[in-house]
Amino acid sequence: MFSFFVFFSDKPVVMLEVESRFSDSVSLTWSLLSEQHNTLQHYTLQYRTDDSDGWIKRITGISRLATSYKLTNLKPYTEYIVELYATNKHFTSDASRVRARTTEAGEIIIPGGLYRVSCPWV
């Protein structure tokens, strides 16, 4: 005798991307890939340096309408691991994870081009 269980998951699916990088900040964008915009409650974002075991910060309760976030007060030329979770009434998504390295001081990186800013008086 066999028993079959069918489980349909309403777990949200989210995709995180790096929008731009600066020496002290990283701008992130995301999109909800599953069709659960109406049942989504909030997002949670956490980040740490690549060489750390513990999370530097965990930001909870990000609005369900948000599609971007800017991490600030970061160290120059440091690699960070960032994870984003979407939560609905029943489930929390698997982590959408990206790596983002802040730039050297005076350098700004925007996808599609590199812009170098120098300030000789600093």
C-alpha positions in Angstrom: 0.0 0.0 0.0 1.3 3.4 -1.0 0.4 6.8 0.3 1.0 10.0 -1.7 1.1 13.4 -0.3 0.9 16.4 -2.5 2.2 19.7 -1.2 1.7 23.0 -3.0 4.0 25.6 -1.8 3.0 29.2 -1.6 6.5 30.2 -0.7 7.5 33.5 -2.3 10.4 33.6 -4.7 12.5 36.8 -4.9 15.6 37.8 -7.0 18.1 40.3 -5.6 20.6 42.3 -7.7 23.3 44.9 -7.1 22.3 48.2 -8.7 25.4 50.3 -7.9 28.4 50.3 -5.7 30.3 53.1 -4.0 33.2 53.2 -1.5 30.8 53.3 1.5 27.5 52.0 0.2 25.8 49.4 -2.1 22.4 50.0 -3.7 20.3 46.9 -4.2 17.1 46.1 -6.2 14.9 43.1 -6.3 11.8 41.7 -7.9 9.2 39.2 -6.6 9.2 36.4 -9.1 6.2 34.5 -7.7 2.8 35.9 -8.2 2.1 36.7 -4.5 2.1 40.5 -4.5 -1.2 40.6 -2.6 -0.2 38.1 0.1 3.3 39.4 0.6 3.8 40.9 4.1 7.4 42.2 4.2 11.0 41.7 3.2 14.0 41.0 5.4 17.6 41.8 4.4 20.8 40.9 6.1 24.5 41.3 5.3 28.0 40.4 6.4 31.5 40.7 5.2 32.8 37.8 3.1 35.3 36.8 5.9 32.8 37.0 8.7 30.6 34.3 10.2 28.1 36.6 11.8 25.7 39.0 10.2 26.5 42.7 10.6 22.9 43.8 10.4 19.5 42.3 9.9 16.8 44.7 8.6 13.3 43.4 9.2 9.9 44.7 8.2 10.9 46.2 4.9 7.7 47.3 3.2 6.1 44.8 0.8 5.9 47.6 -1.7 9.7 48.2 -1.6 11.9 47.1 -4.5 15.2 48.6 -3.5 17.4 49.3 -0.5 20.7 51.1 0.1 23.3 49.7 2.5 25.3 52.5 4.0 28.3 53.0 6.3 30.2 50.2 4.6 34.0 49.8 4.5 35.8 50.7 1.2 37.0 47.9 -1.0 35.3 45.2 1.1 33.3 42.2 -0.1 29.8 41.8 1.4 27.4 38.9 1.2 23.8 40.1 1.2 20.6 38.0 1.6 17.0 39.0 1.0 13.9 37.1 2.2 10.3 37.7 1.3 7.6 36.7 3.8 3.9 36.1 3.2 1.2 34.9 5.6 2.5 31.3 5.6 6.1 31.1 4.4 9.4 32.8 4.1 11.3 32.5 0.8 14.6 30.9 0.4 17.4 33.5 0.5 18.2 35.4 -2.6 22.0 36.0 -2.2 24.4 38.4 -3.9 28.0 39.4 -3.4 28.9 43.0 -3.7 32.4 44.6 -3.2 32.5 48.3 -2.3 34.7 50.4 -4.4 38.0 52.1 -3.5 37.6 55.6 -2.2 36.7 58.0 -5.0 35.4 55.3 -7.4 31.8 54.7 -8.3 30.6 51.6 -10.2 27.2 51.6 -12.0 26.3 48.6 -14.2 27.2 49.4 -17.8 30.0 51.7 -17.0 32.8 52.8 -14.7 33.0 56.3 -13.5 36.0 57.5 -11.6 35.8 60.6 -9.5 38.9 62.3 -8.1 39.1 65.2 -5.7 42.7 66.5 -5.7 41.9 68.8 -2.7 40.9 65.9 -0.4 
